[in-house]
Amino acid sequence: MSTDALVALDVGGTSIRGELLRPARDAGEVVDLEVLERVLADTPRGGAEPDGDAILDEIERVCKALLDSATSHRVSVGAVGVAVPGVVDTAAGAVHLAGNLGWRDVPVAAELSARLGVPVRVHHDVACAGLAERTLGAGRGVRDLLAVFIGTGIAATLTVAGMPVTGGHHAGELGHVPVREPGLPCPCGQTGCLEVYASARAIGRAYAAATGRDDVTSRDVVAALGTDPAADAVWDDALDALAHALLGAITLLGTERIVLGGGLSLAGDALVAPLRERLLARARVAVVPDIVTAGLGPRAGVVGAALATLG
Amino acid sequence: MSTDALVALDVGGTSIRGELLRPARDAGEVVDLEVLERVLADTPRGGAEPDGDAILDEIERVCKALLDSATSHRVSVGAVGVAVPGVVDTAAGAVHLAGNLGWRDVPVAAELSARLGVPVRVHHDVACAGLAERTLGAGRGVRDLLAVFIGTGIAATLTVAGMPVTGGHHAGELGHVPVREPGLPCPCGQTGCLEVYASARAIGRAYAAATGRDDVTSRDVVAALGTDPAADAVWDDALDALAHALLGAITLLGTERIVLGGGLSLAGDALVAPLRERLLARARVAVVPDIVTAGLGPRAGVVGAALATLG
């Protein structure tokens, strides 16, 4: 009976993804994570605001279902790893702020491990996704990597000379890199942030404003490319903004590969090809790196939560 | 007789600075470089274009003067380190391109070591200056450091988690990070590069254009601040551009300290104070790091050439 299995969760504002995983190692390094069980659940909502307590209960339920299934797979679970969007203190096992989950200063690790009887570790979701892409995904083996996750917001994880960049202060906030002067206001309080132009949410809103429809999202923009000039214009604006921020990043960092993840990366070549074109047309000092979509797709957070917990 | 002394040179487009240095070590690490001799020479010019052969001869002359002086200091010189502005292949000891020196594919290390009878190593000048500030200057002990050198051009060296960032491709080209869309053309072929707005050369040119005088430099702008509104406007533009690029950099990197070096940093608080103000006024996601001027001043290149050669 293996004692090396673990439960990993990616807790988002709309869904909770959980997996029971068995790591395969080579010379001590994790080279694969076999999926033994999966659970996908809706994140509970308490009316207009997220209900933090209900979300914690649902996480407990998902974990218990996965822990219960371990016996039939003849594994025992040594730890639970949870990826969370927000300000996370991994060492303390606490989440200082997770707006989408209704949490402020919640000792998530202590609370869950008391309920589950298994050690629990809490990690930042984007850091997990970046770790996963670097270790087992589209950034595998790349020493100088920029993994960019574009969804409701935009964040990045940087790998420099094979080492993750954590920064003396919080790093990787690509969504709040300025791309326009002075630019549109961002909820963060700045103006001209990349996120205001190129997040999935911003793209959906810009298309809604252009078409007068309030039920459209970034997926509708991608679907209408080439047929609706309004969609083309919104997409072009987003790509121009993304090119500004990424040209700056690769010029500073000498990046070898850009991995694009998050919901918007499901656009695939509709995103990658025009972004590559823009960078090739503009860059004269930086060498334009490979640009690829994420290898682990929506599983990156779960895989990274497992890797961070094992590491 | 110490055999640990070395000769270090910083070869620029206008001057050549050479020093005979004796390292002091603590537990194997270089903790100080004692200056035994100094030479400052003009970089030879052959009319309008730089004369590469004459520059190499002058480097030889400066090195020989420093090597000859070693005997009187009772040291022997184990190596010569040369810092050069351009595209340098340190492993091969060759300079692929150094426009300001008139060099293209010159095997500088082999040529000089044949003339001098001492091993010679060649390094990139900004990498040297960054190494020097990180090791013995204003960035000493800082794990996440951005050292920015503003002179004719703008370049940076990045230190992340205590390690220098070299990039899979060439890194640190802060001067070619875009700050305006589409912005003014840059000699590199891009538009809107930081260097077009905030280098010492760009500031001098903008002031010349504003005043109709062709004999002014960035030093005149600094001297006229507070008395000439044209100087204030030029300086404000440069600082706005610098704030855009640096806000992007610190938001990505989580930088703990920014060290400002190069000729423009001689402006001191006239540069540091308004830059800090702009970053504090703008930043809502990144924590604004310490901003200080370089500790080694114009010696950073020489000190770094020595450190790079010893390391």
Interface residues (C-beta under 8 A of the other chain):
Chain A: V142 R143 D144 A156 L158 V160 A161 M163 V165 T166 G167 G168 H169 H170 A171 G172 E173 L174 H176 V177 P178 V179 R180 E181 C186 C188 G189 Q190 D240 H244 A245 L247 G248 A249 I250 T251 L252 L253 G254 T255 E256 R257 R282 A283 R284 V285 A286 V287 P289
Chain B: V142 R143 D144 A156 L158 V160 A161 M163 V165 T166 G167 G168 H169 H170 A171 G172 E173 L174 H176 V177 P178 V179 R180 E181 C186 C188 G189 Q190 D240 H244 A245 L247 G248 A249 I250 T251 L252 L253 G254 T255 E256 R282 A283 R284 V285 A286 V287 P289
